[in-house]
Amino acid sequence: MQEEKELARLEDIVAKLLTRFNSLQADKKKVDDLLVQREATISTLQDELAGLKDERGAIGSRVSNLLDQIEAWEASAVTDDDTGDTEQSPEGGVQGTLF
């Protein structure tokens, strides 16, 4: 009789362990799926970041080019100032022609 109680108790413990094990496996599957989703998101964001860095570099080059053009224009305005091609603005500054 004692052995039967012990066996029933052992069966109960094993059943609880199996239930808990199955629950943990389900939780692991959810976490694994979430990890796959997060890795995909990270990959997408890294690609987007690389594209934005490229775009930023291109914009920086364009801005630098524009600044170079403005500096060249200012230099020519100073040179043209000697020839009289600039106009006096009402505020007393010098305004050159852009085109």
Protein Blocks (a to p, Z undefined) as FASTA:
>chain_A
ZZmmmmmmmmmmmmmmmmmmmmmmmmmmmmmmmmmmmmmmmmmmmmmmmmmmmmmmmmmm
mmmmmmmmmmmmmmmmmmmmmnopaccdfkopacddfZZ
